[in-house]
Amino acid sequence: MAMQDLRQQIDEINREIAQLFEKRMEISGEIAKQKKENHLPVFDPEREREIINEVTAGVCEPFAGYTGVLFRTIFDLSRSYQRQCLSTRSSLNALIDRAVSETPALRPERAVVACQGVEGAYSQHACDKLFKYPTIMYFSQFEDICKAVDSGLCRYGILPVENSTAGSVNEVYDLMSKYRFYITTSMRLFIAHALLAKKGCDPDQINIVYSHEQALRQCKDFIDRNHYRAHVCKNTAAAAKLVAEKDRDDIAAIGSIDCAALYDLQVLSTNIQNTQNNYTRFICISKTPEIYPGAKKTSITFTIANKPGSLYHLLARFAALGLNLTKLESRPIAGTDFEFRFYFDIEESVHSPALRALICELENDSEDFTYLGTYTEE
């Protein structure tokens, strides 16, 4: 049979499937009303198991497995639609609406902001780009920033979450589950690393470099090529400060050129990062949600059942609603047997009904759901 004939058959079957699926979803909506009247849960695992067994029993191999996947996806979509039919005004929807109405059109020019490190750190550079007149309080640990925001000591905090070369900052993702804060803005900062040493030192005598572990990974090629020994510091600016204060000529720091002027160091090499497309994404956090005009990125975190297909069926719900996932991160949950917490970044307007419906669904589905905020990205 010719290809065109086969495709015509497929087209006809597709039309039949679409019509039957539409009819099935309409009936599913009617069932949702009856479930509500009889106080029955949307999810009925026994009923779904019976259907899977029945439909796969009448299908020959190798299609039985595919049929099971198809119907589990249909179940996911059906449950999602039923929840939308039954949805009432949720506390999360109310929280988002309140944040949208109470957040001013522009970010404040002046604020007390928590940053990790010392003067000259990349977090400070990110802060200066976000705020015109910030009052910066420096802390030695990322967790201290979360504590400062949580206690009200600082209105905002700046945290790095990922780098285009070295990947995610796992410690920060772990802190998202430990502390309750909201992301108000995110931004990408170009990171150009330089090798800094005491003025007058012999570059050939340098054999040890200090920097933050992320910066060391971002400059690994340069470090290996020069056979340097790498020592980890709390951040790049602290490394520059350490080199300036030590009475040694065989050490150097990896940091920004700005640190050279701040700590009276000389620049031995510039742009030493592995790639010239080296960006770090920073987030600005606050204790209460702030949703500025144009916000179209939402971050959430939650756990899902540790069983085959759980993540696939979850992603099918995003796809069905046309929602674009820009990031999916997983982190192990301490004290559990290979259970993971998932972090999602969703690109969609804060006013999107599909976004609202899905995150409110997920809030009801998961006991460990956290809404991290809807924000603008610069």
Buried (B, 14 or more C-beta within 10 A) or exposed (E): EEEEEEEEEEEEEEEEEEEEEEEBBEEBBEBBEEBBEEEEEBEBEEEBEEBBEEBBEEEEEEEBEEBBEBBBBBBBBBBBBBBBBEBEEBEBBEBBBEBBEEBEEEBEEEBBBBBBBBBBBBBBBBBBEBBEEBEBBBBEEBBBBBBBBBEEBBBBBBBBBBBBBBEBBEEBBBBBBEBEBBBBBBBBBEBEBBBBBBEEBEEEEBEBBBBBBBBBBBBBEBBEEBEBEBBEBBBBBBBBBBBBEEEEBBBBBBBBBBBBEBBEBBEBBEEBBBEEEBBBBBBBBBBEBBBBEEBBBBBBBBBBEEEEBEBEBBBBBBEBBEBEEEBEBEBEBEEEEEBBBBBBBBBBBBEBEBBBBBBBBBBEBBEEBBBBBBBBBB
